[in-house]
């Protein structure tokens, strides 16, 4: 049986990282959702791995949390 893309080992660190940077920025899920004009459930599902985050969304998430996207990607590479 094939592994779903959001359950692949390489993807597991992304939702964890997204939550970490949001919390480090001192933002609640609702505050971040307002900042990037997404519903709060979108943030929840992105941080729990229930939905897959594409590159553009990752960049938007990082910028809203005052993290340089390239630095965020570098951190994820270190964690794999």
N, C-alpha and C positions, 0 to 999 in steps of 0.2 A: 504494500500500500504506500502510495506517495505521501510525502509530508507536505502539509499546506505551507505556502510561502511564509506566513506569519508565525509558523511554529518551527521553522528551520533554526538550527542552533545559531547560525550567524545573525539571525534577526533578533534573538532573545534580548540582547543588550540595549536595543534601541528604545523600547518602551520604558525600561528602567532609567535610561539616561534622560529621556524626555521629562520624566517626573522629577528627577534630581535637579535638572536645570531650572524647572519651574519653581520648585521649592527654594532653591538657592537664590532665585530672583525675588523671593518673598511674595509670590503671586498665588492666589487661590485658583482653582480650575475656572471658576466663573470670571475672575478678573482677566485671566489669560484668554478665555473664550471671547470676551468683549474686545480685547485688544486686537485679536486677529480675525474678528468677525466670523466666528464659528459658534455653533451651539455648544453648551457645556458638555453634553454627552459625547461630542466629537473628541474633546480633550480626554475624557475618561476612557473612551475606547482606544484612543491612541496610546495612552499610558499603561493600559492593561494588556495591550497586544490583541485586542478584539478586532481591530481594524489595522490594516497596513498603511504606513505613512510613506508617501513617495518623497522624492528628493526635494521638490518644490515646497512641500508641506514641512519637511524637516528644516529647511532654510528659514521659512516663515516662523516656525516654532522657536528656533534658536535666536533669531533677531528680536522677537518679542520678549525673550528672556535675557537679552543683553549678552548673548554669547555669539562670537564670530562663528558662522557655520563651518568654516574650514577647521577651526579649533575643535568644534564639536565632532566633526568627522574624524579628525586625528585621534581624539579620545576614544571613539568607538573602535578604531583600528587597533589601538593599544589593548582594548578589552577583549578582543576576539580570541 
